[in-house]
């Protein structure tokens, strides 16, 4: 006995009922709040975490820059010899000011401009985790960042560097936050460095 195909009337009736169910489903506004919340909740939490991570990154960058300017301003007001102990204290203060979740490096340098040689010379350069120190041989690598100075004038350069580690994994990798600021001494025409300190600049 051969199978009989459904009649056109039966197929038309089936399509009409299917369309009616589809329209009813599309216009039905009933739902379960708890189920909908469970579906949407992960996306909301992820969005909040991403906003927090990026905001915290910008905040940390701004705090680092302000701390670098603070250290630079403190050094510019010094009238005594800069010692290793003084530099250690500046690095410790930098860590407190930034409240960073990773170690922060510091490099302090005093540079002098020479019109005759048309270049900068390094009076001294010291770092705490920010190697290497500048020398007359490598100072040219940052000359494009330095200001124009009159002959024989000096400038204090402070650099800081630390890594921002996002508190949540939202697609942002660890970011290096580097700052480069400079200022001129306020009260003296030279700023000397001696490892053990002292009262008189070397000749």
HUPEHU-V559985 format. One record per backbone hydrogen bond with DSSP energy under -1.0 kcal/mol. NH is the residue of the N-H (numbers start at 1). CO is the residue of the C=O. E is the energy in kcal/mol with one decimal. If there is no record, write none. Layout:
[[NH & CO & E] [NH & CO & E]]
This chain:
[[11 & 7 & -1.8] [12 & 8 & -2.4] [13 & 9 & -2.0] [14 & 10 & -2.0] [15 & 11 & -2.3] [16 & 12 & -2.1] [17 & 13 & -2.2] [18 & 14 & -2.3] [19 & 15 & -2.7] [20 & 16 & -2.0] [21 & 17 & -2.3] [22 & 18 & -2.1] [23 & 19 & -2.5] [24 & 20 & -2.2] [25 & 21 & -2.4] [26 & 22 & -2.3] [27 & 23 & -1.7] [36 & 32 & -2.3] [37 & 33 & -2.6] [38 & 34 & -2.1] [39 & 35 & -1.7] [40 & 36 & -2.2] [41 & 37 & -2.9] [44 & 40 & -1.9] [45 & 41 & -2.7] [46 & 42 & -2.3] [47 & 43 & -2.2] [48 & 44 & -2.3] [49 & 45 & -2.4] [50 & 46 & -2.5] [51 & 47 & -2.4] [52 & 48 & -2.2] [53 & 49 & -2.6] [54 & 50 & -2.4] [55 & 51 & -2.4] [56 & 52 & -2.7] [57 & 53 & -1.9] [58 & 54 & -2.2] [59 & 55 & -2.4] [60 & 56 & -2.6] [61 & 57 & -2.1] [62 & 58 & -2.1] [63 & 59 & -2.5] [64 & 60 & -2.4] [65 & 61 & -1.9] [66 & 62 & -2.3] [67 & 63 & -2.4] [68 & 64 & -2.2] [69 & 65 & -2.1] [70 & 66 & -2.1] [71 & 67 & -2.4] [72 & 68 & -2.4] [73 & 69 & -2.5] [74 & 70 & -2.2] [75 & 71 & -2.3] [76 & 72 & -2.0] [78 & 75 & -1.5] [82 & 192 & -3.0] [84 & 195 & -2.1] [87 & 83 & -2.1] [88 & 84 & -2.5] [89 & 85 & -2.1] [90 & 86 & -1.9] [91 & 87 & -2.1] [92 & 88 & -2.3] [93 & 89 & -2.4] [94 & 90 & -2.3] [95 & 91 & -1.9] [96 & 92 & -1.8] [97 & 93 & -2.9] [98 & 94 & -2.2] [99 & 95 & -1.7] [105 & 161 & -3.5] [106 & 128 & -1.7] [107 & 159 & -2.3] [108 & 126 & -3.0] [109 & 157 & -2.4] [110 & 124 & -2.8] [111 & 155 & -2.6] [112 & 121 & -3.1] [113 & 153 & -2.4] [114 & 119 & -2.4] [118 & 114 & -1.1] [119 & 114 & -1.4] [121 & 112 & -3.0] [123 & 110 & -2.5] [124 & 110 & -1.4] [126 & 108 & -3.0] [128 & 106 & -3.5] [139 & 135 & -1.5] [141 & 138 & -1.7] [142 & 139 & -1.7] [145 & 142 & -2.0] [146 & 143 & -1.1] [152 & 113 & -2.5] [153 & 150 & -1.8] [155 & 111 & -2.2] [156 & 183 & -3.6] [157 & 109 & -3.0] [158 & 181 & -3.0] [159 & 107 & -2.5] [160 & 179 & -1.8] [161 & 105 & -1.7] [162 & 177 & -1.3] [164 & 175 & -3.7] [170 & 168 & -1.1] [175 & 164 & -2.1] [177 & 162 & -3.4] [179 & 160 & -2.2] [181 & 158 & -2.6] [183 & 156 & -2.0] [186 & 76 & -3.0] [194 & 82 & -2.6] [197 & 194 & -1.7]]
